[in-house]
Amino acid sequence: MSKYVTADEAVKVVKSGDRVYLQAAAAAPTILANALTARASELRNVEVCHLHIEGEARYANPELSESFHVNSFFIGANVRHTLKAGNGSYTPVFLSELPHLFRKNVLPIDVAFIHVSPPDIHGYCSLGVSVEATVAAIENAKIVIAQVNPQMPRTFGDGILHVSEIDYLVEVDVPIYSHEVVPFSAEEEKIGGYIASLIENKSTLQMGIGSIPNAALSKLKHHKDLGLHTEMFSDGVIDLIENDVINCNYKGTLRGRVLATFLIGSKRLYDYVNDNPFIEMKESSMVNDTARIRKNPKMIAINSAIEVDVTGQVCADSIGPNMYSGVGGQMDFIRGASLSPGGKAIIALPSTTKRGESRIVPFLKQGAGVVTTRSHTHYVITENGIADLYGKTLKQRTEALVRIAHPNHQENIEREYYELLN
């Protein structure tokens, strides 16, 4: 019981020059992070590193640049400004490999801030809705500080840890960050329908959060014996699980269980996964391991992009040279699905931006990053149809991708591409 302290007391262990890891996504330990930020005047050159996190990020204020530097492994909206302001950096890394950076001491961790459920009668807590690289950070860190929250769901898998592994416990009682389900547009519904048309019974699914995955899931009510092996999922899968559409009976990896590494959704999702042994939360080095993903027959990987050029190069992490998000797990699953027996690797996106600019382009913007190479890209889907690029020449790919671009842009895309070649 002597481990229980206030947040202000706990963060006093952080010293100038330390590297601090924050648990990711909806499990962001914001109370600890804010307590650390309050010590800004006492600290210099503290590196705060993390994947995407929900909630506020006070330490990312450029005015505190002498005290804190943000190192993002996946960039969220709350820290995106730091790259231009100079108080932040981006480290490109596959989600499958991030735990290895800690275990190999490439990025030693001084202090880990985590967010757990209260210990049970045996002294075990759960990392709840986000495991990702946190287990490796805990193993590597010199000091581990936990927010202990009765509202954190208790999930099974790699995120179960004993209080003896935690140095300081800070009691909080706050809601877990949530995303409510947003209705999908007519275009997104069309995309969802095209995705669903490629999914056979007994397939295993990987998808993210958002309207396009939800639109696709809404079209699967009459499918049978689907599985779920995905880095994350949201509310869209609950009805399919409860109606035995998703039962995971034909998976090749962890058969009979849903496999994920983090979750973001509504309170309904968090209540559903709480104490639910059907849901296994594993470290990203396992969930995103291509060798394990490919063991699932008919593995379906559904990912998105910022833009796709007419040869099939996928930019998913930047707008030109300006970093927007990160590599994440796209390539882990694109490759795993491609190698799966009967698998399909899908990139799905609206044909235009909100400004009406085409997202199918003759050439990627100058400075844009390629997350998925043209050799890895199989299917690209917009509201205008499906482009099957597998085994196709560059000319055939161009024709297929122009066909699914917005009609207002098709002629210009094709002309610009061939003019530059000639």
Secondary structure by P-SEA (a helix, b strand, c coil): cccccccccccccccccbbbbbbcccccaaaaaaaaaaacccccbbbbbbcccccccccccccccccbbbbccccccccccccccccbbbbbbccccaaaaaaaccccccbbbbccccccccbbbbccccccaaaaaaaaccbbbbbccccccccccccccccccccbbbbbbcccccccbbbbcaaaaaaaaaaaaaccccbbbbbbccaaaaaaaaacccccccccccccccccaaaaaaacccccccccccccccccccccccaaaaaaacccccbbbbcccccccccccccccbbbbbbbcccccccccccccccccccccccccaaaaaaaaaaccbbbbbbbbcccccccccccccccccccccccccccccbbbccccccccccccaaaaaaaaaaacccccaaaaaaaaaaaac
